[in-house]
Amino acid sequence: MRRTDWIRVGIVVAALFASIGLLYPFFPFQEVIKLGLDLQGGVRLVLEAQVLDPATGELVPLRESPMDAAKQRDAVNQLVTIFSERVDQYGMANAEIRPIGRDRVEVKIPKVQDPEEARMLLGSTALLQFRKVIDAASSQADLEARTGFLYEVLPNKDGSEWYLVEIDPLVTGDVLDNAAMRTSTDPRNPGFYIALTFSREGAERFVEALRRLQVNDRLAIVLDNVVYSAPLVSESIKQAAQQGWRAVQDSTTITGRFTLDEAKLLAVVLRSGALPTQVAVIEEQTVGPTLGAEYVRRGMTALVVSFILVLIYMVVYYRWLGLVADVTLVMTMLLVFAALRAFGATLTLPGIAGLVLTIGMAVDANVVIFERIKEERRTGKAPRACITAGFAKSLSAVLDANITTIIVAFILFLLGSGPVEGFGITLGLGIAASVFSALVLSRLLLETTGLGEFIPARPASEKA
């Protein structure tokens, strides 16, 4: 073999072993290739950052606010960071979180059974405040007349009691060091509660607040304008405040008859900090795991059937050259799946459609090359010369057709999201792999294995 043939052999062998190494042990499939929400179930949320318009007093999208572009980007990036912390701490694995545009964040969380849980985790602003309670009643109407610039009425968690509280908080949650879920050991109050730990600054501010309150005053613990508890200020708490900040640093709790999931979620939200803006869920996609498994089965069936039919057709029509095309098609699919694994790309249902399309387009380059080889053979050239001329004359057509398709796939990946992005990824990887297989592996097999001698065309002189 020539030196160029040995180079092709080295490239093909390296690509083959790299692909096998990336895909080993091949099964189970969902552990080899990352599956999208539509294939394994989960929830996809698009959240929009919103702020108060000073002119109207209404919430508007962040992009329509007077805030400058740099601050808008900072706010969105902060949302991404806080969402990531909340999802990680809550134990939702393999989540994908990324900004979209100037004021939106896309969150994909696989295998989530309860979409409401995801909405609560991400949508809670976590604005924790400690406010002085002026009065309490079972009806909101009993307190509304006393509201104004100093006071407002807030409900408790289940709406069974309403509190007239000071608008200005005594302490806010930005001075928290930690929030942890705990199990109550008090038989009179079983269940779960949240244990708060203040920073030194926060503990000092909390001490100052307690010193301003009197014994039997009530202190409301407010999260996102909901009163979770409103304990009385006892004599022991006042005495602790007199001893300094260390005595109250880690002695504050939030109770409220929480379930395990509610307590866990609240602790995570408090630990991650408050969101820089209000957020609203503007898109939601939920897929159950059963439906996802059915999508996988149908998609893979379509992929396998189309793969087998193309293999058969190429052998029937091009005979020995068709066998070469089949080998390159197998190599193409191996490279595509290896690239998905290497780049950590997600395979979606439209992505499987992209793979099916790739199977048809992967042999397209071979068809162009083989037809050129057949034309050269009809002029009476030797098989080896036909192969060389066929590849040379078809190169521009193969590259032009596939480069334009790759550009389209790149645009779909860059500007699309969700299903469109998944289709663009697999289409682009498939086209790139098919060009490599057609120009490198196909030529190597035709020139070194003897299969190039069996060109399904005869010279014009032999026909006569």
Residue pairs with C-beta under 8 A, 6 or more apart in sequence:
1 9
1 448
5 444
5 447
5 448
8 440
8 441
8 443
8 444
9 444
9 448
11 440
12 331
12 440
12 441
12 444
15 331
15 335
15 436
16 331
16 334
18 338
19 334
19 335
19 337
19 338
20 334
20 338
22 338
22 341
22 342
23 32
23 334
23 337
23 338
23 341
25 32
26 32
29 296
29 300
30 39
30 40
30 296
32 337
32 341
33 337
33 340
33 341
33 347
34 94
34 340
34 344
34 345
34 346
34 347
35 110
35 292
35 296
35 346
35 347
35 348
36 108
36 346
36 347
36 348
36 349
36 351
36 422
37 43
37 44
37 108
37 109
37 110
37 285
37 287
37 292
37 348
38 285
38 287
38 292
38 295
38 348
38 349
38 419
39 292
39 295
39 296
39 299
39 347
39 348
39 349
40 110
40 111
40 289
40 292
40 293
40 296
41 110
41 111
41 112
41 287
41 288
41 289
41 290
41 291
41 292
41 293
42 108
42 109
42 110
42 111
42 112
42 286
42 287
42 292
43 108
43 109
43 112
43 115
43 118
43 284
43 285
43 286
43 287
44 106
44 107
44 108
44 109
44 283
44 284
44 285
44 286
44 418
45 106
45 107
45 109
45 118
45 119
45 122
45 281
45 283
45 284
46 100
46 104
46 105
46 106
46 107
46 281
46 282
46 283
46 284
47 79
47 104
47 105
47 107
47 122
47 123
47 279
47 280
47 281
47 282
48 61
48 62
48 103
48 104
48 279
48 280
48 281
48 282
49 61
49 62
49 75
49 76
49 79
49 103
49 104
49 105
49 276
49 277
49 278
49 279
50 59
50 60
50 61
50 62
50 103
50 277
50 278
50 279
50 280
51 59
51 60
51 62
51 65
51 67
51 277
51 278
52 58
52 59
52 60
53 59
53 60
53 64
53 65
54 66
59 278
59 280
61 103
62 72
62 75
62 76
62 102
62 103
62 277
63 72
63 101
63 102
63 103
65 72
67 75
69 102
72 102
72 103
73 102
75 276
75 277
76 99
76 102
76 103
76 104
76 105
77 99
78 275
78 276
79 99
79 105
79 275
79 276
79 277
79 279
80 97
80 98
80 99
80 105
82 272
82 273
82 275
83 97
83 105
83 107
83 122
84 95
84 97
85 271
85 272
85 273
86 121
86 122
86 268
86 269
86 272
87 95
87 97
87 107
87 109
87 121
87 122
88 95
89 268
89 271
89 272
90 121
90 264
90 265
90 268
92 109
92 112
92 118
92 121
93 110
93 111
94 110
94 111
95 107
95 108
95 109
95 110
96 106
96 107
96 108
96 346
97 105
97 106
97 107
97 108
98 105
98 106
99 105
99 106
100 106
100 417
104 282
105 279
106 417
107 118
107 122
109 118
111 289
112 118
115 284
115 286
117 261
117 265
119 281
119 284
120 265
121 265
121 268
121 269
122 279
123 279
123 280
123 281
124 223
124 224
124 269
124 275
125 224
125 274
125 275
125 278
125 279
126 173
126 223
126 224
126 269
126 270
126 272
126 273
126 274
126 275
127 172
127 173
127 223
127 224
127 225
127 274
128 172
128 173
128 176
128 221
128 222
128 223
128 270
128 274
129 169
129 170
129 171
129 172
129 173
129 221
129 222
129 223
130 169
130 170
130 171
130 172
130 206
130 209
130 219
130 220
130 221
130 222
131 165
131 166
131 167
131 168
131 169
131 170
131 219
131 220
131 222
132 165
132 166
132 170
132 213
132 217
132 218
132 219
132 220
133 163
133 164
133 165
133 217
133 218
133 219
133 220
133 230
134 146
134 151
134 164
134 165
134 166
135 143
135 146
135 163
135 164
136 161
136 162
136 163
136 164
136 218
136 230
137 143
137 161
137 162
137 164
138 160
138 161
138 162
139 162
140 153
140 155
140 162
142 162
143 153
143 162
143 163
143 164
144 153
146 164
147 153
147 164
149 167
150 166
150 167
150 168
151 164
151 165
151 166
151 167
152 164
152 165
152 167
153 162
153 163
153 164
153 165
154 162
154 163
154 165
154 220
154 222
154 225
154 226
154 227
155 161
155 162
155 163
155 226
155 227
156 162
156 163
156 226
156 227
156 228
156 230
157 226
157 227
157 228
157 256
157 257
161 227
163 218
163 220
163 227
163 230
165 220
165 222
165 227
169 222
170 205
170 206
170 209
170 212
170 219
171 202
171 205
171 206
171 209
173 223
173 270
173 273
173 274
174 273
174 274
175 198
175 199
175 201
175 202
175 203
175 205
176 196
176 197
176 198
176 199
176 202
176 270
176 271
177 197
177 198
177 199
177 202
178 196
178 197
178 271
179 194
179 195
179 196
179 197
179 266
179 267
179 270
179 271
180 194
180 195
180 197
180 267
181 192
181 193
181 194
181 195
181 260
181 263
181 264
181 266
181 267
182 192
182 193
182 194
182 195
182 253
183 191
183 192
184 190
184 191
184 192
184 193
184 255
189 255
191 257
191 258
192 258
192 259
192 260
192 262
192 263
193 253
193 254
193 255
193 256
193 258
193 263
194 253
194 254
194 255
194 258
194 263
194 266
194 267
194 270
195 250
195 252
195 253
196 250
196 252
196 253
196 254
196 270
197 249
197 250
198 206
198 245
198 248
198 249
198 250
198 252
200 245
200 249
203 245
203 246
203 248
203 249
204 245
206 245
206 248
206 252
207 241
207 244
207 245
207 247
207 248
209 219
210 219
210 233
210 237
210 238
210 240
210 241
210 248
211 238
211 241
211 242
213 219
213 233
213 238
214 233
215 233
215 234
215 235
215 238
216 232
216 233
217 232
217 233
218 230
218 231
218 232
218 233
219 230
219 231
219 233
220 227
220 229
220 230
221 227
221 228
221 229
221 230
221 231
221 254
222 228
223 254
223 266
223 270
228 254
228 255
228 256
229 254
229 255
229 256
237 248
240 247
240 248
240 251
241 247
241 248
254 266
258 266
285 418
295 349
299 349
299 352
299 353
300 352
302 352
302 356
303 352
303 355
303 356
303 359
306 356
306 359
306 360
307 329
307 333
307 359
310 329
310 359
310 360
310 363
311 326
311 329
313 322
314 322
314 323
314 325
314 326
314 329
314 363
314 366
315 322
315 323
315 326
316 322
318 325
318 370
318 456
319 454
319 456
320 451
320 454
320 456
321 366
321 370
321 373
321 446
321 451
321 454
321 455
321 456
323 451
324 366
324 442
324 445
324 446
324 451
325 363
325 366
325 367
325 370
325 442
327 441
327 445
328 362
328 363
328 366
328 434
328 437
328 438
328 441
328 442
328 445
329 359
329 362
329 363
329 437
331 433
331 437
331 441
332 358
332 362
332 430
332 433
332 434
332 436
332 437
333 355
333 358
333 359
333 362
333 433
335 429
335 433
335 436
335 437
336 355
336 358
336 426
336 429
336 430
336 433
339 345
339 429
339 433
340 347
340 425
340 426
340 429
345 425
345 429
346 422
346 425
347 422
347 426
348 418
348 419
348 421
348 422
348 423
349 419
349 422
350 419
350 420
350 422
350 423
351 422
351 423
351 425
351 426
352 426
353 423
354 422
354 423
354 424
354 425
354 426
354 427
354 430
355 426
355 430
357 427
357 430
358 426
358 427
358 430
358 431
358 433
358 434
361 405
361 430
361 431
361 434
362 430
362 433
362 434
362 437
362 438
363 434
364 401
364 434
365 398
365 401
365 402
365 434
365 435
365 438
365 439
366 438
366 442
368 394
368 397
368 398
368 401
369 390
369 391
369 394
369 398
369 438
369 442
370 390
371 394
372 389
372 390
372 391
372 393
372 394
373 386
373 387
373 389
373 390
373 391
373 455
374 390
374 455
374 456
374 457
375 390
375 457
376 385
376 386
376 389
376 390
376 393
377 383
377 386
377 455
377 457
377 458
377 459
378 457
378 458
378 459
378 460
379 459
379 460
380 459
380 460
380 461
381 389
383 452
383 453
383 455
384 447
384 452
386 452
386 455
387 443
387 446
387 447
387 452
391 439
391 443
395 439
398 435
398 438
398 439
399 435
402 431
402 434
402 435
405 427
405 431
406 428
406 431
406 432
408 427
409 424
409 425
409 427
409 428
409 431
410 424
410 428
411 424
412 420
412 421
412 423
412 424
412 427
413 421
413 424
413 425
413 428
414 424
416 423
416 424
445 451
446 452
